[in-house]
């Protein structure tokens, strides 16, 4: 989002720690605001972005007890996925959902408001459908459910708007043996192929086209596990250049929100993203939309930019049609990174729920 000039003042945590969640993982957590305030959990995006001080400023510090945490492998959690020796086998959606519950119990919280967008919204919806009795309200700026169709759109389909950038992204993955379909579902000339991924052959824009996007993500996952640090750095740079290209038409925010990250954070982000997205986030296709009925009785506010090319509005619309207690607010001048009005709607929703 744009600068936080109209948000709450910066605050520092009054408590923090490292939670042992098993499998050799320690998850960083912090708490800000009023120790007797309404509990709220911030769920960051990525996956692999890590929590930021910026997220604290959406909450009234006098009325909220705000919990933030770094998901496995990123931020201040250890071991860090920027280290290629870090094993990601125990870094999956079910593991993260269990970590959230463990953190809730550790902090002695009965119910909490959930706040987060992009990948964070996927994790929020999965947690709330699994533990609805633990959720008081939900606020999501930027709705995703990480369906395979959404992953395919982000890493292949939207390439029709940025064909030059997508070709560079595709070519960056072509060092490994995989087939990659083009943005229109046709075979992309120049991508290396050994015949192992024939699911897309002749399938047009159907299931095979989706396989093309996932194959591309999986190829980057293999590059991020390469023993050569130069290969990993180049793959992370190519991935982030593509992510920045998709956001480049948005009217608000930094020009290079992915590429300008520090090297270690960038390596962890790309490695974790490729790991999750190549596995469909370990979620059945469409399960979070089909399961929206489990959210009955939980008030929600969904805030989504009409100009969001990376996560188009239709997912937020579908969710709002299935979740009767949610209100969808469409921001015409915003994309994935939001706008001043996005932030104003977020703060207004959180202020209402604080009462």
Secondary structure, DSSP 4 states (H G I P E B T S, - for coil): ----TTSPPP---SEEEEEEEETTEEEEEEEEE-TTSEEEEE---TTTT---HHHHTTS-TTTEEEEEEPPTTSTT-BS-TTSTTS--TT-SHHHHHHHHHHHHHHHT-S-EEEE--THHHHHHHHHHHH-GGGEEEEEEES-----HHHHHHHHTGGGGT-HHHHHHHHHHHTTSS---B-TTSSB-TT----SS-GGGTT-TTSHHHHHHHHHHHHHHHHHHT-S-HHHHHHHHHHHHHHHHHHHTT-SSS-TTTTTTS-HHHHHHHHHHHHHHHTTGGG--TTHHHHGGGGGTT-EEEEEEETT-SSS-HHHHHHHHHH-TTEEEEEETT--TT--HHHHHHHHHHHHHHT-
